[in-house]
Amino acid sequence: MLALVREMEDPTQRLNLLREYIQACVLRSLHESEAFQSLSFVGGTALRFLFDLPRFSEDLHFSLEDHAGYEPVKWLEKVKRDLSLASFKVTVNWNNRKTVNMAWIRINEILKDAGISDMAAQKLSIRMEVDTRPPAGAVLETRLVNRHMIFALRHHDLSSLMAGKIHALLTRSYPKGRDWYDLAWYQAKRPPIAPNLTLLQNSLDQTQGAGKIDAALWKEQVRARLDTLGELDLAQDAAAFLERREDAALLTRPNLRSVF
């Protein structure tokens, strides 16, 4: 993998590919630990691994579907062991003090080895989050994934993942170009994808208060949110993560209005 990464001219794409490979290693390790009997894979990285979203992602997000068998410390010990056996210098930190449990997986020296950084001390970091109180209503599926290596994942179906993306876009305290890119990708799918409204309503009720936002009016809510963005450059946030960086230029307010 390092040899392949070094051959790439764009350092940003080098980082994206390298990070994705480590993500695949972590997911494969979790699969081998049977973690997906308790967890489901969600978020933007799930869209990429499972549905070929043409955008790289930074973090790994999971929902805890079954508290029985939830052993994150044990799983992370195996992740660390597996990465170490692959000759990576890895540290893992775990924090379960909040509802969203969080781990940081950091690989030492790999950025220098890949020709991305001149500083050996600079680390490649991957954040792993587990929502231990996810809203109800998700539809779960399991499938084999072949991205860098083969493993099986339990995950939210595409409509449920769309509900999660809409929820993030409507409730995030700051605008994120990647959210808008992902939702535009959904809107361009044929046949069209409809969000899981049960999951979206439960998510909105959980974070915003019961009845404050009607999930059935999500398109109107998205348009209203878009109108609050002013002249912020959504393209700048998304560009570094896209397979085709030129697609970031499409993230203008007129273009986005045309699809919602």
Secondary structure per residue as TSV (DSSP state, phi and psi in degrees):
chain	resnum	aa	ss	phi	psi
A	1	M	-	360.0	-43.4
A	2	L	H	-60.6	-39.0
A	3	A	H	-63.9	-41.4
A	4	L	H	-64.3	-43.0
A	5	V	H	-63.7	-41.6
A	6	R	H	-62.3	-26.4
A	7	E	T	-76.3	-15.2
A	8	M	-	-78.7	137.0
A	9	E	S	-77.2	-38.4
A	10	D	-	-82.6	114.5
A	11	P	H	-63.1	-29.9
A	12	T	H	-66.4	-42.3
A	13	Q	H	-70.0	-30.5
A	14	R	H	-58.6	-47.1
A	15	L	H	-63.6	-43.2
A	16	N	H	-59.0	-47.3
A	17	L	H	-66.8	-41.4
A	18	L	H	-64.8	-45.2
A	19	R	H	-60.5	-42.8
A	20	E	H	-63.8	-36.4
A	21	Y	H	-63.4	-43.6
A	22	I	H	-65.2	-38.8
A	23	Q	H	-58.0	-43.8
A	24	A	H	-62.4	-39.3
A	25	C	H	-61.7	-41.6
A	26	V	H	-65.9	-44.9
A	27	L	H	-63.8	-39.6
A	28	R	H	-63.3	-41.3
A	29	S	H	-63.9	-42.7
A	30	L	H	-63.8	-39.5
A	31	H	H	-59.0	-45.1
A	32	E	H	-66.6	-27.3
A	33	S	T	-82.6	-1.0
A	34	E	T	62.0	30.4
A	35	A	G	-64.5	-26.6
A	36	F	G	-79.6	4.5
A	37	Q	G	-74.9	-21.9
A	38	S	T	-108.5	-31.4
A	39	L	E	-106.6	158.8
A	40	S	E	-127.4	145.8
A	41	F	E	-86.5	131.4
A	42	V	E	-138.5	175.2
A	43	G	S	90.7	-176.0
A	44	G	H	-63.5	-35.6
A	45	T	H	-67.6	-33.9
A	46	A	H	-64.0	-40.7
A	47	L	H	-59.3	-39.4
A	48	R	H	-71.1	-50.1
A	49	F	H	-67.3	-35.1
A	50	L	H	-99.6	-30.7
A	51	F	H	-127.7	14.4
A	52	D	-	60.1	35.6
A	53	L	-	-55.3	127.3
A	54	P	S	-80.8	46.3
A	55	R	B	-142.6	132.4
A	56	F	-	-76.5	162.4
A	57	S	-	-140.4	158.3
A	58	E	S	-94.8	-39.3
A	59	D	-	-115.7	167.3
A	60	L	E	-115.6	122.3
A	61	H	E	-118.4	138.9
A	62	F	E	-136.8	153.7
A	63	S	E	-110.6	138.4
A	64	L	E	-86.1	110.9
A	65	E	-	-93.6	-24.5
A	66	D	-	-148.0	114.7
A	67	H	S	-67.5	-23.2
A	68	A	T	-65.2	128.9
A	69	G	T	81.1	8.5
A	70	Y	-	-76.9	105.8
A	71	E	-	-132.0	64.3
A	72	P	H	-61.6	-36.1
A	73	V	H	-64.3	-43.4
A	74	K	H	-62.2	-43.9
A	75	W	H	-62.9	-42.1
A	76	L	H	-70.6	-31.0
A	77	E	H	-61.5	-39.3
A	78	K	H	-69.6	-40.2
A	79	V	H	-56.4	-47.6
A	80	K	H	-62.2	-42.8
A	81	R	H	-64.3	-43.4
A	82	D	H	-65.0	-42.7
A	83	L	H	-67.1	-36.6
A	84	S	H	-65.5	-39.4
A	85	L	H	-66.1	-24.2
A	86	A	T	-86.8	11.7
A	87	S	T	76.7	17.9
A	88	F	-	-90.8	144.0
A	89	K	E	-94.4	105.4
A	90	V	E	-124.1	143.2
A	91	T	E	-125.3	148.6
A	92	V	E	-132.9	130.3
A	93	N	E	-121.3	140.5
A	94	W	E	-127.2	138.0
A	95	N	E	-137.0	117.0
A	96	N	-	-118.5	27.7
A	97	R	S	-81.3	-12.1
A	98	K	S	-121.0	170.0
A	99	T	S	-57.9	-40.4
A	100	V	E	-89.9	103.5
A	101	N	E	-71.1	147.2
A	102	M	E	-139.2	140.2
A	103	A	E	-127.8	147.2
A	104	W	E	-115.6	123.3
A	105	I	E	-109.2	116.0
A	106	R	E	-120.5	131.0
A	107	I	E	-108.0	120.2
A	108	N	E	-84.3	143.3
A	109	E	S	69.9	-8.2
A	110	I	H	-68.4	-32.9
A	111	L	H	-67.2	-37.0
A	112	K	H	-69.3	-43.0
A	113	D	H	-61.8	-31.5
A	114	A	T	-87.5	-0.9
A	115	G	T	76.2	20.9
A	116	I	S	-92.1	-33.1
A	117	S	-	-134.4	150.8
A	118	D	S	-87.3	-8.6
A	119	M	-	-103.3	117.6
A	120	A	T	-64.0	-26.2
A	121	A	T	-77.4	-15.0
A	122	Q	-	-73.0	132.2
A	123	K	-	-107.8	151.1
A	124	L	E	-90.4	122.4
A	125	S	E	-116.8	137.8
A	126	I	E	-126.8	125.7
A	127	R	E	-94.6	136.5
A	128	M	E	-120.9	124.8
A	129	E	E	-121.3	139.6
A	130	V	E	-125.6	114.8
A	131	D	E	-79.7	110.3
A	132	T	S	-85.6	-5.4
A	133	R	S	-134.5	60.9
A	134	P	-	-70.9	152.1
A	135	P	-	-65.1	151.8
A	136	A	S	-78.9	160.0
A	137	G	-	115.2	-6.0
A	138	A	-	-70.4	145.4
A	139	V	-	-98.4	127.0
A	140	L	E	-103.7	144.2
A	141	E	E	-135.5	163.2
A	142	T	E	-132.0	135.7
A	143	R	E	-150.7	160.3
A	144	L	E	-81.1	141.6
A	145	V	E	-120.7	137.3
A	146	N	E	-126.0	83.7
A	147	R	S	-133.6	102.0
A	148	H	S	75.6	-31.8
A	149	M	S	-162.6	168.8
A	150	I	E	-103.6	134.5
A	151	F	E	-160.7	167.8
A	152	A	E	-109.7	142.7
A	153	L	E	-130.8	135.7
A	154	R	E	-90.9	139.4
A	155	H	E	-154.7	165.6
A	156	H	E	-70.2	143.7
A	157	D	-	-70.9	174.4
A	158	L	H	-63.4	-38.4
A	159	S	H	-66.6	-36.8
A	160	S	H	-71.1	-37.9
A	161	L	H	-63.4	-36.4
A	162	M	H	-64.6	-39.6
A	163	A	H	-60.4	-41.7
A	164	G	H	-63.3	-37.6
A	165	K	H	-68.7	-43.0
A	166	I	H	-63.0	-42.1
A	167	H	H	-59.4	-45.0
A	168	A	H	-61.8	-43.7
A	169	L	H	-64.4	-38.9
A	170	L	H	-78.5	-24.9
A	171	T	H	-114.1	-13.5
A	172	R	-	-62.5	139.7
A	173	S	S	-74.2	-11.2
A	174	Y	S	-139.4	148.3
A	175	P	-	-72.6	139.3
A	176	K	-	-129.1	116.7
A	177	G	H	-57.3	-33.1
A	178	R	H	-63.8	-34.9
A	179	D	H	-61.1	-46.3
A	180	W	H	-68.6	-36.9
A	181	Y	H	-61.6	-46.8
A	182	D	H	-62.7	-42.4
A	183	L	H	-68.7	-36.2
A	184	A	H	-63.8	-37.9
A	185	W	H	-60.2	-44.0
A	186	Y	H	-58.6	-46.3
A	187	Q	H	-65.5	-23.1
A	188	A	T	-87.7	-6.3
A	189	K	-	-67.2	143.5
A	190	R	S	-132.0	123.5
A	191	P	S	-68.0	159.4
A	192	P	-	-60.4	148.5
A	193	I	-	-102.7	131.5
A	194	A	-	-104.5	140.1
A	195	P	-	-70.0	154.3
A	196	N	-	-73.1	98.6
A	197	L	H	-69.3	-29.3
A	198	T	H	-63.6	-47.6
A	199	L	H	-65.4	-41.9
A	200	L	H	-62.5	-44.0
A	201	Q	H	-63.7	-43.2
A	202	N	H	-64.1	-37.1
A	203	S	H	-65.7	-45.6
A	204	L	H	-65.1	-41.0
A	205	D	H	-63.7	-37.6
A	206	Q	H	-68.0	-38.9
A	207	T	H	-98.6	-26.9
A	208	Q	H	-110.6	-11.6
A	209	G	-	106.4	140.2
A	210	A	T	-59.2	128.0
A	211	G	T	78.4	2.0
A	212	K	S	-71.4	-36.6
A	213	I	S	-130.5	132.9
A	214	D	-	-90.6	115.3
A	215	A	G	-61.1	-29.9
A	216	A	G	-64.5	-20.8
A	217	L	G	-99.9	30.9
A	218	W	H	-61.1	-35.8
A	219	K	H	-65.0	-42.7
A	220	E	H	-63.4	-38.7
A	221	Q	H	-66.1	-38.7
A	222	V	H	-65.5	-42.5
A	223	R	H	-63.4	-41.0
A	224	A	H	-64.3	-39.8
A	225	R	H	-64.2	-41.6
A	226	L	H	-60.4	-38.0
A	227	D	H	-68.9	-15.6
A	228	T	T	-88.5	-4.9
A	229	L	S	-79.9	-10.3
A	230	G	T	61.6	-138.8
A	231	E	T	-105.0	25.0
A	232	L	-	-60.4	144.1
A	233	D	-	-91.4	93.9
A	234	L	H	-67.0	-28.9
A	235	A	H	-62.1	-35.5
A	236	Q	H	-62.9	-38.8
A	237	D	H	-68.1	-38.4
A	238	A	H	-83.9	-30.2
A	239	A	H	-54.4	-44.5
A	240	A	T	-65.6	-15.8
A	241	F	T	-106.3	-2.7
A	242	L	B	-87.5	143.7
A	243	E	S	-62.3	-39.9
A	244	R	S	-113.1	97.7
A	245	R	G	-60.5	-27.5
A	246	E	G	-65.4	-20.0
A	247	D	G	-66.0	-19.2
A	248	A	G	-61.2	-28.6
A	249	A	G	-64.4	-15.6
A	250	L	G	-77.0	-13.9
A	251	L	-	-83.8	63.4
A	252	T	-	-105.8	158.7
A	253	R	H	-60.6	-43.9
A	254	P	H	-59.5	-42.2
A	255	N	H	-64.4	-43.5
A	256	L	H	-67.9	-37.9
A	257	R	H	-59.2	-32.9
A	258	S	H	-70.7	-17.1
A	259	V	H	-107.8	-4.9
A	260	F	-	-116.2	360.0
